[in-house]
């Protein structure tokens, strides 16, 4: 079974493609004999979350024969838990390349290896002569000064893109190294090598994010990306928890990508993703809550918490864009304060400029009533988080219209009751919610958050609002 097939199995069975780096640094006074025990503690702690392990040979060669002996023992033991990729970055041809391949695969018993492709396919073929072995060729590396070479213009693209495209064509056992801390470069490598496995170093200590790497580098089938975490896991107070957190981030990114892909075909999928997200992030709460109107509500929806989950925020922005389909407008006007980050996300999603009314109007500085550039006579799309009554919306409408802006439409994520719609109708403003709160009640009952009696009580309250 090839290294890549084992990665496929790890993704399908355990939902992980995380690569844990095994790069030991001995403290002053520690002897090379400590390498094995130190690394194996890390291996055993992270094995439930690792799809593969990646020892960098330099950290073992530095200790001579003792270091290489420890490496051989580590690979033998670690490979019982997950396949081992040897980070060696070899590059040579002929008998020298054959000797390198023998050392990596016959002696050290690694199942994959990193190589430099600078000398062309001649430097890679001796490694591919091993039928189950896989190789990862350097395309876009994680160090900042690599750009002086890798970003050279070649034809209609950049050198690293040319390297990635050429190398991926050599064999289905060729993967590519593409920096996980450079989402733009990672995405570019994916475009030219749509089917290759991408090893993405630079996660954690070098600033890379698992979720960003996944979003930029995953294949169309949701797999094919191997985020590498070394120091961020090894130096953590609890390496197992650190590895688990990275895998959880990866799963959330995969779920979000799947939801976004499905949402293109079905708006209901996007709605379900958001409603579940509101429950998971405790944006939706049950209990007894005093509203701004003074009424006591058996539930509360706090969309200010959405900003703490970037993937949910992106989905919410897509929902607003969906609710705004068919509406002609020049600018988005977010209502302070809860809707301002939401309006910003929608502005970025739709490529529409944004303004917002000062509430209350400030009486210092420039004394402007509406922040942002606009021209009188332009039409704004009013945006708020939800609507119960029209009180705050009416204040915003008065300010915007007072400055010569046209307000005809309001979009909200959630419509709570009936009064808000009546208030908007009286102002000649069409209300477009993405969903009604009663749809959220139905999901909460399905998830066991509330029971049937609680749902009925909440629906009756919403109908009376």
HELIX and SHEET records of a PDB file:
HELIX    1   1 UNK A    3  UNK A   14  1                                  12    
HELIX    2   2 UNK A   34  UNK A   46  1                                  13    
HELIX    3   3 UNK A   58  UNK A   61  1                                   4    
HELIX    4   4 UNK A   64  UNK A   78  1                                  15    
HELIX    5   5 UNK A   94  UNK A  101  1                                   8    
HELIX    6   6 UNK A  102  UNK A  107  3                                   6    
HELIX    7   7 UNK A  122  UNK A  128  1                                   7    
HELIX    8   8 UNK A  144  UNK A  146  5                                   3    
HELIX    9   9 UNK A  147  UNK A  150  1                                   4    
HELIX   10  10 UNK A  159  UNK A  168  1                                  10    
HELIX   11  11 UNK A  183  UNK A  192  1                                  10    
HELIX   12  12 UNK A  210  UNK A  217  1                                   8    
HELIX   13  13 UNK A  231  UNK A  234  1                                   4    
HELIX   14  14 UNK A  239  UNK A  263  1                                  25    
HELIX   15  15 UNK A  267  UNK A  280  1                                  14    
HELIX   16  16 UNK A  303  UNK A  308  5                                   6    
HELIX   17  17 UNK A  310  UNK A  323  1                                  14    
HELIX   18  18 UNK A  338  UNK A  350  1                                  13    
HELIX   19  19 UNK A  391  UNK A  402  1                                  12    
HELIX   20  20 UNK A  419  UNK A  426  1                                   8    
HELIX   21  21 UNK A  437  UNK A  447  1                                  11    
HELIX   22  22 UNK A  452  UNK A  464  1                                  13    
SHEET    1   A 9 UNK A  19  UNK A  22  0                                        
SHEET    2   A 9 UNK A  52  UNK A  55  1                                        
SHEET    3   A 9 UNK A  83  UNK A  90  1                                        
SHEET    4   A 9 UNK A 112  UNK A 115  1                                        
SHEET    5   A 9 UNK A 134  UNK A 140  1                                        
SHEET    6   A 9 UNK A 174  UNK A 178  1                                        
SHEET    7   A 9 UNK A 198  UNK A 203  1                                        
SHEET    8   A 9 UNK A 225  UNK A 229  1                                        
SHEET    9   A 9 UNK A  19  UNK A  22  1                                        
SHEET    1   B 2 UNK A 153  UNK A 154  0                                        
SHEET    2   B 2 UNK A 157  UNK A 158 -1                                        
SHEET    1   C 2 UNK A 284  UNK A 290  0                                        
SHEET    2   C 2 UNK A 296  UNK A 301 -1                                        
SHEET    1   D 6 UNK A 370  UNK A 371  0                                        
SHEET    2   D 6 UNK A 353  UNK A 357 -1                                        
SHEET    3   D 6 UNK A 331  UNK A 334  1                                        
SHEET    4   D 6 UNK A 379  UNK A 387  1                                        
SHEET    5   D 6 UNK A 406  UNK A 415  1                                        
SHEET    6   D 6 UNK A 430  UNK A 436  1                                        
END                                                                             
